[in-house]
Amino acid sequence: TNDLLHGDANGVTRIPIDIAHEVADIAQEFVNAEAIVLDYVKAEGTKSIAEFAERMKQLGAAVQGLRKRVSRAGK
């Protein structure tokens, strides 16, 4: 295929070439979405499973919204 490969400490994923520019356009929004969880786990103080779960839910919703913006599935 002509897909791009993106790899980092979290794994490798394929990016279809026809949406690569859109993925690049939302990269900062994705980083901001990840910060919902990362800022919490990196912060000082006591953590709770409930708060972590809530932040993971928020991250999932944000990523789902981004995915819908660039996905070609069903189009």
PDB file with one MODEL, atoms N, CA, C and O in Angstrom:
MODEL        1
ATOM      1  N   THR A   1       0.836  -1.192   0.000  1.00  0.00           N
ATOM      2  CA  THR A   1       0.000   0.000   0.000  1.00  0.00           C
ATOM      3  C   THR A   1       0.876   1.248   0.000  1.00  0.00           C
ATOM      4  O   THR A   1       2.091   1.168   0.180  1.00  0.00           O
ATOM      5  N   ASN A   2       0.258   2.375  -0.199  1.00  0.00           N
ATOM      6  CA  ASN A   2       0.970   3.647  -0.161  1.00  0.00           C
ATOM      7  C   ASN A   2       0.737   4.387   1.149  1.00  0.00           C
ATOM      8  O   ASN A   2       0.876   5.609   1.200  1.00  0.00           O
ATOM      9  N   ASP A   3       0.389   3.670   2.198  1.00  0.00           N
ATOM     10  CA  ASP A   3       0.140   4.296   3.488  1.00  0.00           C
ATOM     11  C   ASP A   3       1.442   4.781   4.112  1.00  0.00           C
ATOM     12  O   ASP A   3       2.518   4.249   3.843  1.00  0.00           O
ATOM     13  N   LEU A   4       1.317   5.800   4.949  1.00  0.00           N
ATOM     14  CA  LEU A   4       2.431   6.234   5.777  1.00  0.00           C
ATOM     15  C   LEU A   4       2.417   5.407   7.044  1.00  0.00           C
ATOM     16  O   LEU A   4       1.355   4.972   7.491  1.00  0.00           O
ATOM     17  N   LEU A   5       3.575   5.185   7.625  1.00  0.00           N
ATOM     18  CA  LEU A   5       3.668   4.521   8.914  1.00  0.00           C
ATOM     19  C   LEU A   5       4.103   5.540   9.947  1.00  0.00           C
ATOM     20  O   LEU A   5       5.034   6.312   9.719  1.00  0.00           O
ATOM     21  N   HIS A   6       3.421   5.537  11.087  1.00  0.00           N
ATOM     22  CA  HIS A   6       3.815   6.395  12.205  1.00  0.00           C
ATOM     23  C   HIS A   6       4.136   5.478  13.366  1.00  0.00           C
ATOM     24  O   HIS A   6       3.327   4.628  13.739  1.00  0.00           O
ATOM     25  N   GLY A   7       5.309   5.649  13.932  1.00  0.00           N
ATOM     26  CA  GLY A   7       5.697   4.843  15.077  1.00  0.00           C
ATOM     27  C   GLY A   7       6.243   5.708  16.196  1.00  0.00           C
ATOM     28  O   GLY A   7       6.955   6.683  15.961  1.00  0.00           O
ATOM     29  N   ASP A   8       5.894   5.331  17.417  1.00  0.00           N
ATOM     30  CA  ASP A   8       6.445   5.988  18.597  1.00  0.00           C
ATOM     31  C   ASP A   8       6.447   4.981  19.740  1.00  0.00           C
ATOM     32  O   ASP A   8       6.270   3.784  19.515  1.00  0.00           O
ATOM     33  N   ALA A   9       6.642   5.455  20.944  1.00  0.00           N
ATOM     34  CA  ALA A   9       6.715   4.566  22.103  1.00  0.00           C
ATOM     35  C   ALA A   9       5.424   3.794  22.334  1.00  0.00           C
ATOM     36  O   ALA A   9       5.425   2.788  23.044  1.00  0.00           O
ATOM     37  N   ASN A  10       4.322   4.249  21.743  1.00  0.00           N
ATOM     38  CA  ASN A  10       3.034   3.594  21.928  1.00  0.00           C
ATOM     39  C   ASN A  10       2.706   2.573  20.852  1.00  0.00           C
ATOM     40  O   ASN A  10       1.685   1.892  20.942  1.00  0.00           O
ATOM     41  N   GLY A  11       3.548   2.456  19.842  1.00  0.00           N
ATOM     42  CA  GLY A  11       3.300   1.477  18.790  1.00  0.00           C
ATOM     43  C   GLY A  11       3.414   2.087  17.409  1.00  0.00           C
ATOM     44  O   GLY A  11       3.944   3.185  17.234  1.00  0.00           O
ATOM     45  N   VAL A  12       2.909   1.356  16.436  1.00  0.00           N
ATOM     46  CA  VAL A  12       2.971   1.764  15.034  1.00  0.00           C
ATOM     47  C   VAL A  12       1.560   1.745  14.469  1.00  0.00           C
ATOM     48  O   VAL A  12       0.768   0.856  14.784  1.00  0.00           O
ATOM     49  N   THR A  13       1.252   2.719  13.644  1.00  0.00           N
ATOM     50  CA  THR A  13      -0.047   2.762  12.985  1.00  0.00           C
ATOM     51  C   THR A  13       0.125   3.195  11.538  1.00  0.00           C
ATOM     52  O   THR A  13       1.080   3.891  11.193  1.00  0.00           O
ATOM     53  N   ARG A  14      -0.807   2.778  10.704  1.00  0.00           N
ATOM     54  CA  ARG A  14      -0.808   3.174   9.288  1.00  0.00           C
ATOM     55  C   ARG A  14      -1.712   4.380   9.105  1.00  0.00           C
ATOM     56  O   ARG A  14      -2.785   4.461   9.702  1.00  0.00           O
ATOM     57  N   ILE A  15      -1.273   5.309   8.278  1.00  0.00           N
ATOM     58  CA  ILE A  15      -2.071   6.486   7.943  1.00  0.00           C
ATOM     59  C   ILE A  15      -2.271   6.483   6.437  1.00  0.00           C
ATOM     60  O   ILE A  15      -1.303   6.630   5.691  1.00  0.00           O
ATOM     61  N   PRO A  16      -3.504   6.318   5.971  1.00  0.00           N
ATOM     62  CA  PRO A  16      -3.745   6.361   4.525  1.00  0.00           C
ATOM     63  C   PRO A  16      -3.245   7.682   3.944  1.00  0.00           C
ATOM     64  O   PRO A  16      -3.500   8.750   4.501  1.00  0.00           O
ATOM     65  N   ILE A  17      -2.544   7.602   2.844  1.00  0.00           N
ATOM     66  CA  ILE A  17      -1.924   8.781   2.241  1.00  0.00           C
ATOM     67  C   ILE A  17      -2.948   9.864   1.908  1.00  0.00           C
ATOM     68  O   ILE A  17      -2.630  11.052   1.956  1.00  0.00           O
ATOM     69  N   ASP A  18      -4.183   9.460   1.569  1.00  0.00           N
ATOM     70  CA  ASP A  18      -5.180  10.463   1.185  1.00  0.00           C
ATOM     71  C   ASP A  18      -5.700  11.301   2.350  1.00  0.00           C
ATOM     72  O   ASP A  18      -6.356  12.319   2.128  1.00  0.00           O
ATOM     73  N   ILE A  19      -5.420  10.892   3.589  1.00  0.00           N
ATOM     74  CA  ILE A  19      -5.825  11.711   4.735  1.00  0.00           C
ATOM     75  C   ILE A  19      -4.625  12.218   5.535  1.00  0.00           C
ATOM     76  O   ILE A  19      -4.800  12.831   6.588  1.00  0.00           O
ATOM     77  N   ALA A  20      -3.421  11.969   5.050  1.00  0.00           N
ATOM     78  CA  ALA A  20      -2.218  12.345   5.802  1.00  0.00           C
ATOM     79  C   ALA A  20      -2.189  13.833   6.139  1.00  0.00           C
ATOM     80  O   ALA A  20      -1.825  14.206   7.254  1.00  0.00           O
ATOM     81  N   HIS A  21      -2.563  14.679   5.197  1.00  0.00           N
ATOM     82  CA  HIS A  21      -2.541  16.123   5.468  1.00  0.00           C
ATOM     83  C   HIS A  21      -3.557  16.503   6.543  1.00  0.00           C
ATOM     84  O   HIS A  21      -3.314  17.415   7.333  1.00  0.00           O
ATOM     85  N   GLU A  22      -4.689  15.810   6.576  1.00  0.00           N
ATOM     86  CA  GLU A  22      -5.692  16.089   7.605  1.00  0.00           C
ATOM     87  C   GLU A  22      -5.213  15.622   8.972  1.00  0.00           C
ATOM     88  O   GLU A  22      -5.449  16.285   9.982  1.00  0.00           O
ATOM     89  N   VAL A  23      -4.539  14.474   8.997  1.00  0.00           N
ATOM     90  CA  VAL A  23      -3.987  13.971  10.255  1.00  0.00           C
ATOM     91  C   VAL A  23      -2.962  14.966  10.790  1.00  0.00           C
ATOM     92  O   VAL A  23      -2.940  15.257  11.986  1.00  0.00           O
ATOM     93  N   ALA A  24      -2.118  15.483   9.909  1.00  0.00           N
ATOM     94  CA  ALA A  24      -1.144  16.496  10.331  1.00  0.00           C
ATOM     95  C   ALA A  24      -1.849  17.735  10.875  1.00  0.00           C
ATOM     96  O   ALA A  24      -1.387  18.334  11.846  1.00  0.00           O
ATOM     97  N   ASP A  25      -2.955  18.119  10.260  1.00  0.00           N
ATOM     98  CA  ASP A  25      -3.698  19.307  10.696  1.00  0.00           C
ATOM     99  C   ASP A  25      -4.276  19.155  12.103  1.00  0.00           C
ATOM    100  O   ASP A  25      -4.407  20.147  12.821  1.00  0.00           O
ATOM    101  N   ILE A  26      -4.622  17.935  12.508  1.00  0.00           N
ATOM    102  CA  ILE A  26      -5.229  17.734  13.828  1.00  0.00           C
ATOM    103  C   ILE A  26      -4.236  17.230  14.872  1.00  0.00           C
ATOM    104  O   ILE A  26      -4.626  16.920  15.998  1.00  0.00           O
ATOM    105  N   ALA A  27      -2.970  17.148  14.513  1.00  0.00           N
ATOM    106  CA  ALA A  27      -1.967  16.596  15.433  1.00  0.00           C
ATOM    107  C   ALA A  27      -1.953  17.327  16.776  1.00  0.00           C
ATOM    108  O   ALA A  27      -1.928  16.681  17.823  1.00  0.00           O
ATOM    109  N   GLN A  28      -1.969  18.644  16.765  1.00  0.00           N
ATOM    110  CA  GLN A  28      -1.939  19.391  18.026  1.00  0.00           C
ATOM    111  C   GLN A  28      -3.205  19.145  18.841  1.00  0.00           C
ATOM    112  O   GLN A  28      -3.148  19.083  20.069  1.00  0.00           O
ATOM    113  N   GLU A  29      -4.333  19.007  18.176  1.00  0.00           N
ATOM    114  CA  GLU A  29      -5.573  18.698  18.891  1.00  0.00           C
ATOM    115  C   GLU A  29      -5.483  17.328  19.558  1.00  0.00           C
ATOM    116  O   GLU A  29      -6.014  17.133  20.651  1.00  0.00           O
ATOM    117  N   PHE A  30      -4.812  16.381  18.905  1.00  0.00           N
ATOM    118  CA  PHE A  30      -4.628  15.058  19.491  1.00  0.00           C
ATOM    119  C   PHE A  30      -3.728  15.146  20.720  1.00  0.00           C
ATOM    120  O   PHE A  30      -4.016  14.532  21.747  1.00  0.00           O
ATOM    121  N   VAL A  31      -2.644  15.904  20.618  1.00  0.00           N
ATOM    122  CA  VAL A  31      -1.754  16.101  21.765  1.00  0.00           C
ATOM    123  C   VAL A  31      -2.531  16.732  22.920  1.00  0.00           C
ATOM    124  O   VAL A  31      -2.369  16.329  24.072  1.00  0.00           O
ATOM    125  N   ASN A  32      -3.363  17.706  22.619  1.00  0.00           N
ATOM    126  CA  ASN A  32      -4.185  18.342  23.654  1.00  0.00           C
ATOM    127  C   ASN A  32      -5.143  17.341  24.296  1.00  0.00           C
ATOM    128  O   ASN A  32      -5.364  17.380  25.506  1.00  0.00           O
ATOM    129  N   ALA A  33      -5.706  16.454  23.495  1.00  0.00           N
ATOM    130  CA  ALA A  33      -6.609  15.429  24.025  1.00  0.00           C
ATOM    131  C   ALA A  33      -5.853  14.473  24.946  1.00  0.00           C
ATOM    132  O   ALA A  33      -6.349  14.114  26.014  1.00  0.00           O
ATOM    133  N   GLU A  34      -4.661  14.064  24.535  1.00  0.00           N
ATOM    134  CA  GLU A  34      -3.847  13.181  25.385  1.00  0.00           C
ATOM    135  C   GLU A  34      -3.518  13.845  26.719  1.00  0.00           C
ATOM    136  O   GLU A  34      -3.408  13.173  27.744  1.00  0.00           O
ATOM    137  N   ALA A  35      -3.364  15.158  26.699  1.00  0.00           N
ATOM    138  CA  ALA A  35      -3.018  15.885  27.920  1.00  0.00           C
ATOM    139  C   ALA A  35      -4.095  15.764  28.993  1.00  0.00           C
ATOM    140  O   ALA A  35      -3.803  15.925  30.178  1.00  0.00           O
ATOM    141  N   ILE A  36      -5.323  15.485  28.602  1.00  0.00           N
ATOM    142  CA  ILE A  36      -6.402  15.285  29.575  1.00  0.00           C
ATOM    143  C   ILE A  36      -5.998  14.211  30.579  1.00  0.00           C
ATOM    144  O   ILE A  36      -6.234  14.357  31.778  1.00  0.00           O
ATOM    145  N   VAL A  37      -5.393  13.140  30.093  1.00  0.00           N
ATOM    146  CA  VAL A  37      -4.959  12.039  30.952  1.00  0.00           C
ATOM    147  C   VAL A  37      -3.535  12.266  31.454  1.00  0.00           C
ATOM    148  O   VAL A  37      -3.262  12.110  32.644  1.00  0.00           O
ATOM    149  N   LEU A  38      -2.637  12.629  30.555  1.00  0.00           N
ATOM    150  CA  LEU A  38      -1.228  12.740  30.930  1.00  0.00           C
ATOM    151  C   LEU A  38      -0.987  13.794  32.004  1.00  0.00           C
ATOM    152  O   LEU A  38      -0.195  13.572  32.921  1.00  0.00           O
ATOM    153  N   ASP A  39      -1.653  14.925  31.904  1.00  0.00           N
ATOM    154  CA  ASP A  39      -1.484  15.959  32.930  1.00  0.00           C
ATOM    155  C   ASP A  39      -1.933  15.446  34.296  1.00  0.00           C
ATOM    156  O   ASP A  39      -1.315  15.754  35.315  1.00  0.00           O
ATOM    157  N   TYR A  40      -3.002  14.668  34.312  1.00  0.00           N
ATOM    158  CA  TYR A  40      -3.505  14.114  35.570  1.00  0.00           C
ATOM    159  C   TYR A  40      -2.511  13.133  36.177  1.00  0.00           C
ATOM    160  O   TYR A  40      -2.193  13.230  37.362  1.00  0.00           O
ATOM    161  N   VAL A  41      -2.022  12.201  35.387  1.00  0.00           N
ATOM    162  CA  VAL A  41      -1.139  11.180  35.951  1.00  0.00           C
ATOM    163  C   VAL A  41       0.239  11.732  36.312  1.00  0.00           C
ATOM    164  O   VAL A  41       0.921  11.173  37.170  1.00  0.00           O
ATOM    165  N   LYS A  42       0.652  12.819  35.670  1.00  0.00           N
ATOM    166  CA  LYS A  42       1.951  13.425  35.977  1.00  0.00           C
ATOM    167  C   LYS A  42       1.892  14.391  37.161  1.00  0.00           C
ATOM    168  O   LYS A  42       2.925  14.713  37.749  1.00  0.00           O
ATOM    169  N   ALA A  43       0.706  14.848  37.508  1.00  0.00           N
ATOM    170  CA  ALA A  43       0.552  15.849  38.565  1.00  0.00           C
ATOM    171  C   ALA A  43       0.854  15.257  39.937  1.00  0.00           C
ATOM    172  O   ALA A  43       0.694  14.060  40.172  1.00  0.00           O
ATOM    173  N   GLU A  44       1.291  16.126  40.823  1.00  0.00           N
ATOM    174  CA  GLU A  44       1.506  15.733  42.213  1.00  0.00           C
ATOM    175  C   GLU A  44       0.161  15.409  42.855  1.00  0.00           C
ATOM    176  O   GLU A  44      -0.889  15.853  42.389  1.00  0.00           O
ATOM    177  N   GLY A  45       0.210  14.641  43.911  1.00  0.00           N
ATOM    178  CA  GLY A  45      -0.997  14.393  44.683  1.00  0.00           C
ATOM    179  C   GLY A  45      -1.581  13.011  44.475  1.00  0.00           C
ATOM    180  O   GLY A  45      -1.128  12.230  43.639  1.00  0.00           O
ATOM    181  N   THR A  46      -2.587  12.746  45.256  1.00  0.00           N
ATOM    182  CA  THR A  46      -3.273  11.462  45.244  1.00  0.00           C
ATOM    183  C   THR A  46      -4.131  11.333  43.992  1.00  0.00           C
ATOM    184  O   THR A  46      -4.763  12.293  43.550  1.00  0.00           O
ATOM    185  N   LYS A  47      -4.140  10.154  43.444  1.00  0.00           N
ATOM    186  CA  LYS A  47      -4.941   9.865  42.251  1.00  0.00           C
ATOM    187  C   LYS A  47      -6.079   8.917  42.636  1.00  0.00           C
ATOM    188  O   LYS A  47      -5.991   8.178  43.617  1.00  0.00           O
ATOM    189  N   SER A  48      -7.136   8.958  41.846  1.00  0.00           N
ATOM    190  CA  SER A  48      -8.233   8.020  42.073  1.00  0.00           C
ATOM    191  C   SER A  48      -8.561   7.298  40.774  1.00  0.00           C
ATOM    192  O   SER A  48      -8.411   7.843  39.681  1.00  0.00           O
ATOM    193  N   ILE A  49      -9.004   6.081  40.923  1.00  0.00           N
ATOM    194  CA  ILE A  49      -9.406   5.302  39.754  1.00  0.00           C
ATOM    195  C   ILE A  49     -10.596   5.973  39.073  1.00  0.00           C
ATOM    196  O   ILE A  49     -10.676   5.999  37.845  1.00  0.00           O
ATOM    197  N   ALA A  50     -11.506   6.507  39.855  1.00  0.00           N
ATOM    198  CA  ALA A  50     -12.689   7.159  39.282  1.00  0.00           C
ATOM    199  C   ALA A  50     -12.293   8.365  38.427  1.00  0.00           C
ATOM    200  O   ALA A  50     -12.816   8.543  37.327  1.00  0.00           O
ATOM    201  N   GLU A  51     -11.380   9.186  38.923  1.00  0.00           N
ATOM    202  CA  GLU A  51     -10.954  10.365  38.156  1.00  0.00           C
ATOM    203  C   GLU A  51     -10.178   9.942  36.915  1.00  0.00           C
ATOM    204  O   GLU A  51     -10.347  10.524  35.844  1.00  0.00           O
ATOM    205  N   PHE A  52      -9.328   8.930  37.060  1.00  0.00           N
ATOM    206  CA  PHE A  52      -8.592   8.428  35.901  1.00  0.00           C
ATOM    207  C   PHE A  52      -9.566   7.909  34.845  1.00  0.00           C
ATOM    208  O   PHE A  52      -9.414   8.197  33.658  1.00  0.00           O
ATOM    209  N   ALA A  53     -10.560   7.147  35.278  1.00  0.00           N
ATOM    210  CA  ALA A  53     -11.553   6.603  34.349  1.00  0.00           C
ATOM    211  C   ALA A  53     -12.316   7.722  33.647  1.00  0.00           C
ATOM    212  O   ALA A  53     -12.586   7.629  32.449  1.00  0.00           O
ATOM    213  N   GLU A  54     -12.662   8.767  34.371  1.00  0.00           N
ATOM    214  CA  GLU A  54     -13.373   9.903  33.776  1.00  0.00           C
ATOM    215  C   GLU A  54     -12.508  10.588  32.729  1.00  0.00           C
ATOM    216  O   GLU A  54     -12.998  10.953  31.660  1.00  0.00           O
ATOM    217  N   ARG A  55     -11.243  10.764  33.025  1.00  0.00           N
ATOM    218  CA  ARG A  55     -10.340  11.405  32.069  1.00  0.00           C
ATOM    219  C   ARG A  55     -10.119  10.524  30.841  1.00  0.00           C
ATOM    220  O   ARG A  55     -10.006  11.033  29.726  1.00  0.00           O
ATOM    221  N   MET A  56     -10.057   9.222  31.036  1.00  0.00           N
ATOM    222  CA  MET A  56      -9.940   8.309  29.890  1.00  0.00           C
ATOM    223  C   MET A  56     -11.190   8.397  29.019  1.00  0.00           C
ATOM    224  O   MET A  56     -11.105   8.335  27.792  1.00  0.00           O
ATOM    225  N   LYS A  57     -12.342   8.540  29.653  1.00  0.00           N
ATOM    226  CA  LYS A  57     -13.597   8.700  28.911  1.00  0.00           C
ATOM    227  C   LYS A  57     -13.563   9.989  28.088  1.00  0.00           C
ATOM    228  O   LYS A  57     -13.961   9.996  26.923  1.00  0.00           O
ATOM    229  N   GLN A  58     -13.091  11.068  28.692  1.00  0.00           N
ATOM    230  CA  GLN A  58     -12.975  12.342  27.976  1.00  0.00           C
ATOM    231  C   GLN A  58     -11.993  12.229  26.810  1.00  0.00           C
ATOM    232  O   GLN A  58     -12.249  12.738  25.719  1.00  0.00           O
ATOM    233  N   LEU A  59     -10.875  11.562  27.051  1.00  0.00           N
ATOM    234  CA  LEU A  59      -9.896  11.345  25.980  1.00  0.00           C
ATOM    235  C   LEU A  59     -10.522  10.550  24.846  1.00  0.00           C
ATOM    236  O   LEU A  59     -10.364  10.906  23.678  1.00  0.00           O
ATOM    237  N   GLY A  60     -11.228   9.481  25.176  1.00  0.00           N
ATOM    238  CA  GLY A  60     -11.875   8.665  24.155  1.00  0.00           C
ATOM    239  C   GLY A  60     -12.853   9.459  23.310  1.00  0.00           C
ATOM    240  O   GLY A  60     -12.904   9.299  22.091  1.00  0.00           O
ATOM    241  N   ALA A  61     -13.631  10.316  23.959  1.00  0.00           N
ATOM    242  CA  ALA A  61     -14.596  11.142  23.225  1.00  0.00           C
ATOM    243  C   ALA A  61     -13.882  12.126  22.305  1.00  0.00           C
ATOM    244  O   ALA A  61     -14.302  12.338  21.167  1.00  0.00           O
ATOM    245  N   ALA A  62     -12.810  12.721  22.795  1.00  0.00           N
ATOM    246  CA  ALA A  62     -12.057  13.673  21.977  1.00  0.00           C
ATOM    247  C   ALA A  62     -11.428  12.980  20.772  1.00  0.00           C
ATOM    248  O   ALA A  62     -11.483  13.497  19.656  1.00  0.00           O
ATOM    249  N   VAL A  63     -10.835  11.818  20.996  1.00  0.00           N
ATOM    250  CA  VAL A  63     -10.199  11.075  19.900  1.00  0.00           C
ATOM    251  C   VAL A  63     -11.250  10.601  18.902  1.00  0.00           C
ATOM    252  O   VAL A  63     -11.016  10.641  17.694  1.00  0.00           O
ATOM    253  N   GLN A  64     -12.392  10.157  19.387  1.00  0.00           N
ATOM    254  CA  GLN A  64     -13.463   9.728  18.487  1.00  0.00           C
ATOM    255  C   GLN A  64     -13.897  10.884  17.585  1.00  0.00           C
ATOM    256  O   GLN A  64     -14.131  10.688  16.393  1.00  0.00           O
ATOM    257  N   GLY A  65     -14.003  12.068  18.142  1.00  0.00           N
ATOM    258  CA  GLY A  65     -14.369  13.234  17.345  1.00  0.00           C
ATOM    259  C   GLY A  65     -13.325  13.548  16.283  1.00  0.00           C
ATOM    260  O   GLY A  65     -13.665  13.879  15.148  1.00  0.00           O
ATOM    261  N   LEU A  66     -12.059  13.444  16.655  1.00  0.00           N
ATOM    262  CA  LEU A  66     -10.984  13.675  15.683  1.00  0.00           C
ATOM    263  C   LEU A  66     -11.001  12.612  14.593  1.00  0.00           C
ATOM    264  O   LEU A  66     -10.829  12.914  13.412  1.00  0.00           O
ATOM    265  N   ARG A  67     -11.209  11.370  15.003  1.00  0.00           N
ATOM    266  CA  ARG A  67     -11.236  10.266  14.034  1.00  0.00           C
ATOM    267  C   ARG A  67     -12.353  10.470  13.013  1.00  0.00           C
ATOM    268  O   ARG A  67     -12.162  10.222  11.822  1.00  0.00           O
ATOM    269  N   LYS A  68     -13.506  10.917  13.474  1.00  0.00           N
ATOM    270  CA  LYS A  68     -14.627  11.161  12.557  1.00  0.00           C
ATOM    271  C   LYS A  68     -14.286  12.240  11.533  1.00  0.00           C
ATOM    272  O   LYS A  68     -14.728  12.174  10.387  1.00  0.00           O
ATOM    273  N   ARG A  69     -13.509  13.218  11.943  1.00  0.00           N
ATOM    274  CA  ARG A  69     -13.148  14.307  11.034  1.00  0.00           C
ATOM    275  C   ARG A  69     -12.239  13.860   9.900  1.00  0.00           C
ATOM    276  O   ARG A  69     -12.291  14.430   8.810  1.00  0.00           O
ATOM    277  N   VAL A  70     -11.406  12.847  10.135  1.00  0.00           N
ATOM    278  CA  VAL A  70     -10.440  12.453   9.104  1.00  0.00           C
ATOM    279  C   VAL A  70     -10.702  11.085   8.491  1.00  0.00           C
ATOM    280  O   VAL A  70     -10.062  10.724   7.503  1.00  0.00           O
ATOM    281  N   SER A  71     -11.616  10.329   9.048  1.00  0.00           N
ATOM    282  CA  SER A  71     -11.874   8.974   8.562  1.00  0.00           C
ATOM    283  C   SER A  71     -12.527   8.978   7.188  1.00  0.00           C
ATOM    284  O   SER A  71     -13.327   9.855   6.863  1.00  0.00           O
ATOM    285  N   ARG A  72     -12.173   7.992   6.400  1.00  0.00           N
ATOM    286  CA  ARG A  72     -12.808   7.797   5.098  1.00  0.00           C
ATOM    287  C   ARG A  72     -13.753   6.592   5.141  1.00  0.00           C
ATOM    288  O   ARG A  72     -14.369   6.254   4.130  1.00  0.00           O
ATOM    289  N   ALA A  73     -13.869   5.958   6.283  1.00  0.00           N
ATOM    290  CA  ALA A  73     -14.747   4.799   6.423  1.00  0.00           C
ATOM    291  C   ALA A  73     -16.186   5.219   6.158  1.00  0.00           C
ATOM    292  O   ALA A  73     -16.669   6.188   6.745  1.00  0.00           O
ATOM    293  N   GLY A  74     -16.853   4.516   5.302  1.00  0.00           N
ATOM    294  CA  GLY A  74     -18.242   4.791   4.999  1.00  0.00           C
ATOM    295  C   GLY A  74     -18.481   5.983   4.099  1.00  0.00           C
ATOM    296  O   GLY A  74     -19.628   6.375   3.884  1.00  0.00           O
ATOM    297  N   LYS A  75     -17.407   6.576   3.562  1.00  0.00           N
ATOM    298  CA  LYS A  75     -17.573   7.747   2.687  1.00  0.00           C
ATOM    299  C   LYS A  75     -17.450   7.352   1.247  1.00  0.00           C
ATOM    300  O   LYS A  75     -17.561   8.202   0.363  1.00  0.00           O
TER     301      LYS A  75
ENDMDL
END
